[in-house]
Amino acid sequence: GIGRIAFPLFAFLIAQGYEHTHHLGRYIQRLGIAAIVMELAVLIIYLVSGESYFITINVFIPLLAGLVSLWLIHHRNPYYKWLILPLLVLCEWGGVSYGMYGVLIILAFGLLPKKHQYWTALIILNLFFIQWPLFTYLATSYDTRYGGWLQWLSLLALIPIQLYNGQKGTYNKWFFYLYYPLHIGVIVAIQLLIA
């Protein structure tokens, strides 16, 4: 349940990062490197345990896809906007963690002008992807991919987002890049020890 609250917070921070970054290329590069490092960690898990978690537990991939989508939608060349569609399809059918749903949350946070509109956007996305799966194949796989009814806890993330005053606080940007892979590694290790 905590992870269901965490992803919309990460998505909001990606949208804020896009808006405030001084160097988008470096931001995209950092997320790309984090995604590759995470996949290398997943490869080690696979070699040790035989369990394949490739792409499916790597939150950096949908965050990177969302950041790239924000860049595409704001690009001066109108044809670049169309590249978002194959990116969304690739994320959804490629088995990327949070799939199309995750990228659309980032786009909503990056495009909607008022924070109170985030509630409507997240409720609509939850209805389409969680309650009434958008694609018929999701009817069998959505429960494990999106967490089923637990995904509705994502609405709780909107409370701190609503309280956000737009001011940059003190933080260590490297904390997230290290924390996420380490906590996933601990969870997988516990799962492997129990199983």
N, C-alpha and C positions, 0 to 999 in steps of 0.2 A: 504493500500500500504506500509506503514512503516513496518508492520509486515512481509511483503514479503521480505523486505530488511534485517530485523533483523534475521530471522532464519538462513540464510547462515552464518552470522557473528557468531551466537551461535555455529553452526556446526563447523566452523573453529576453534573456541576457544576450543571446545571439543577435536578436533584432536590435537591442540597444547597442551592442558592439558594432553592428553594421552602421548604425546611425552616427556613432561617435568615434569610430576608428580613424586614426590619422594615416594608416597604411593598410588598405584592404588586402593587398597582395600578401603581406606578411601574416595577416589574420587568417586568410585562407590557407596559407602554407602551414601555420601552426596547427590548425585543425586537421589538415591532411597528414601531417607527420604523426599527430596523436592517433589518427585512425589507423595508420600503418603500424605503429608500435603496438596498438591494441590487437591488431590482427596477428602480429608476430607472437604476442602473448597467448592468443587463442591457438596458434599453431603449436606452441609448446604444450598447452593443455591437451591438444589432440594427440601429440606424439607420446605423452605420458599416459593418458587415460583411454585413448581411442574415442573419446566423446567429441563430436564436432559441433562447435559453436560459431563457426565462421559466419561473419556478417550479422548474425542474429542477435548478438549481445553487445555490439559495438555502437554505442550511442554517438560516437564522433562522426559516423557516416551520415546519419540523418541531419545532424547539426551542420555538417559541412554542406550537404545538399541544400539545406534551408538557406545558408549564407550565400551560396552560389545562386540560388533562386532569387534572393533579394537583389543581388547584383544584376542578374539577367532582366528582371522586371523593371529596374531603373535605368537600364542601358539606353543610350540615345537611339541606337539602331532598333527599330521596331521588330525586326526579324529575330532578334535575340530573345524577346519575350516568348516566342513560340518554342524555344528550347526547354522551357520549363516543363512542358507536357511530356516529352520523352523522359526527362529526369524524374518526374513523378511516377510514371509507369515503371521505370527501371527500379526505383526504390520500392514500389509496391510489389511487383512480381519477382523482383530479385531477392526478396526475403530480408531486406534491410530492416533493422530494428526500428519500430514505429512506422515504417513504410511511408506511404503517401500522407497518412495522417500526421506524422511528425513534421514533415516539410510544410504542410498546409498550416499547422499551428504557427510555425515561424513566420510564414508569409502573412498570416492574420495579424500577428503582433507587430510586424514590420510595416504593414500597410494601413491598418485601421488607425484613424487619427485620435480616437478617444478610448481611454482605458476601460470605460464601462461597456464598450462594444465587444471587448474580449469575452465577456460572459456569453453573449449570444453566439459568437463564433465558436467557442469551445463546446457549448451545448449542441450546436448544429453538427460539428465534427464528431462528437461523441454519439449523437443519434445515428449518423450515417455509418460510422465505422464500428461502433460498439453495439448499440441497441438493434439497429437494422443494418446488418453488413451491406456495404455498398456493392460489393461484388459477390456473386453467389458462391464462389469458392471460399470466401471468408467465413461462410456459415459453418464450415468444419474446422477452420484453423484460427479464427479470430480470438477464441477464448484464451489460447496460450500465447498468441502473439501480442495482443493488446491488454491482456489481463482480465478480460471479461468485465463483469460489473465493477471490479476494483478500479477500472479506469475512470469511473465517475468521481473517484477521489481527486482526480486532476483539477476539479473545480476549486478545491481548497487552495491550490496554488495561486488562484486569482486574488486571494485576500492580501498576501504580502505584496503582490504586484500592484493592487489598488493603493496600498499604503506607500509605495515607492514615490519619493519626492523629486526624482529626476537628478539628484545630486550623486556624484561619484563618491562612494564611501571608501574606507580603507580595506584593502584586500590584497591577496597574493594571487595573481592570475595563474600561476603555475600550480596552485593547490588543486584546482579542478582537474587539470591535465594529469596529475599524479593520483589524486584520490580515486577517480572513477575506475581506472584499471586495477588499482590495488584492492579496492573493495570488491570488485567483480572476482578477482583472483581468490580472495578469502572465501567468498560465497561458494565458488566452484570447488575449492579445496574442501570445504566443509561438506558439500554435497557428495563429493567423491569418497570422503572418509565414511560418511554415513551409509552410502549405497553399497 
